[in-house]
Amino acid sequence: LERQMLDIIYILGGVAIFIVFAAYAYSLRRI
Amino acid sequence: MDPRGWAEIALTLAVTVALAWPLGIYMARVWQGEKTWLDPILKPVERLVYAACGVKPEKGQGWIAYSMSFLAFSVASFVVLYLILRFQNLLPLNPQGFAGLSPDLSFNTAISFVTNTNWQSYVPEQVMSTFSQMAGLTSHNFLSAAAGIAVAAALARAFAANRAENLGDFWVDLTRISLYVLLPFAIVIALVFVALGEPQTLLAHVTAHTVEGGKQTIALFPVASQEAIKQFGTNGGGLFNANSAHPFENPNAITNFIEIVIMNVLSYACAIAFGRIVLAKRDARALVAVMAIFVFVAAGVVYAAETQPAPALVAAHADASVNMEGKEVRFGAPSTAIWTAATTGASDGGVNAMHDSYMPLAGGMAMFMIQLGEIVPGGVGSGLYGMIVLALISVFVAGLMVGRTPEYLGKKVEAREIKYAMLAVLILTVSILGFAGVAAVVPVALKGLENSGPHGLSEILYAYSSATGNNGSAFAGLSANVPYWNATLGVAMLLGRFAYAIPVLAIAGSMAVKPKLGATAGTFPTDGPLFVGLLVGVIVIMGGLQYFPALALGPIVEHFQVLHAVAAAR
C-alpha cells in the first residue's frame, strides 16, 4: 500500500509540474 | 603534455566540425519539409504516422500551441516510462529477472530520459531489464533528442519568418527529425560499432573463465544500437555503470574517436542548419566558431591539469607526469581530455573516465562547461537555442554601448525578448545554486556524500549542474539513489529542460511576427571576429559571475590544497 501511495505521489507530482510549466507558458504572453 | 596529445585534440575537433557541415545542410532540408534522398523509403512511413496520429502537417502552430504539444508529449512520455520501469518485472524481455524499480528511482529515471539528461542514479546492469533498456530508455534517446531539435527548428523558422505566427508543427518536426535524421544515422553508426567489437545481443550475460580458474558472469545487452543513439542524440546514459569506460561500450581508440565526434556533430550541425534556413550562413559560422573555441580551450585545460603531478604519485615517488587515476589506459590523457570537453559542453553526459578522479581544475572545468548552459556546442537542438539566447543578450549589450536598437539576423531585439532570454538564463542559476545550497546543509542529502570539504561541495554542485544542464554525467562519489536526491535531481532536470525551452519558444513567437529587416550601416555585424569575441565574453562573464563564488569554494580551493600537498610530498 505504501508503494502504491508513493507511485501516486510521484506520478501526480510529475504531472503537476508539467501543468505549472503550461501555466508558465501562458503567463509569458503577458510580457 | 605532448604535442601529439594537442594534435589529437585538434584533429578530433576539426573532424567533428567538418562532418557537421554536410549534416547541417541535410538537416536544414528536413527542418523545412523539403525533399531528401531518403524520401522514397521514409515518406510512406511519415504519412502513415501522421494518419495514425491525426496530424495535419499543413496546419502549423503558434508558439503557445507548439509549447503545449512539447509539454503534452513529454508528460505522456514521463507517465508511460515511469510505469514501464516500475513494472518491468511484469513485462517481457527480462531475462535477468529484475524486480521493478522503486518509485523514487522510477520518477528520477523517467524524467532523466524524457528530458534528454540520462542521469543514472542506478547501476544499469544490476537493475534494468532488456525491455526497459530498449522500449523504455533507448526509444527516449531518440524522442527526447528529436524534441530538443524540434524547438531549435521552430526558432530557426521564426527568425526566417516575415510577419508570421506559424512556427511549424511540433508533431511534424518530431516525426521528421526522428525518421530522417536520428534513425538512419543511428542504424549506420550501430553497424559500425558492431564491426568494431561492441556486442549486440538479447542474451542476459556471458560466463568467462578467468586465468586463475574462476568464473566471471559478465552482463550483456544490445550495446551497439544503444551506444549509437546515446552519443548521436547527446543522451549519454550507459548500459553499464562504467559508461563508455566499459570495454563493451567503448572497446578501443577508434570507437572512442567516433563516439567523441558523433556526440558533438549534430549540435554543430544544428547551428549550420539554422544559418541556412535564416539565410545567415556567416552568422552561423560565427556561432560554430564560438562553440569550437570553448571545446578546444576546455579540452586544453583538462589536458594541462591532468598532466600535473598528483600528490599521491609524488609521495610514492612514482611517475607523476600523468594523473591516470580513473582513466582507461587504452585512451590516455588527451583522448580523455577532449572527451570530457565534448561531453560536458554538449549535455551528452557519457564518460570514458571518472570525473571524480580528475585533478581539481579539470573537474572544475568539466563543471564549468555544464554551468555555461550546455551551449558549447550544447545538446542537440538545445545547444543552438541556448546559444541564440546568449547571442540576443550579446547584441543587446552591444546596442546599449552604441545607443542603437539592437538587431539580430534581421529582427529587432526589444525589451520583451530580453526579458524572455533572462528568464531562461536565470532559471539555470536558481536551480543549480538553489538546490546545491540546500543540499550542502541538509543532513539527509549529506548522507549520500563520500567526501567532505571542497571535494564534497564539488560533488553536490556537479550533481545539480549536471541535472539542471540536462547533461547527466556524474562526478561519482555521491550515492544518489535515495528519495531526496532522486526527487530533487528530477525537479532540477525538469526546470533545466522546460523552464528554459518555454521562454525560448516565446522568443520564437515574438520574433516570428516581426518584419524581417535588411542590414543597414548602423547594424552591428554578427558574423565577424568582433561578435565572436563579444559572445565569448558574455558567455564567460555570465557563467563566471554566477558560479565563480561556488567554484571558488569547491574545485579552486581544492586546487590550492593539491599544490600544497605536492610541495609537502616533495
Interface residues (C-beta under 8 A of the other chain):
Chain A: R3 L6 D7 I9 Y10 I11 G13 G14 V15 I17 F18 F21 A22 Y24 A25 Y26 L28 R29 I31
Chain B: I64 S67 M68 L71 S74 V75 F78 V79 Y82 R86 P103 D104 S106 F107 A110 I111 R416 K419 Y420 L423 G490 V491 L494 F498 A499 I502 P503 L505 A506
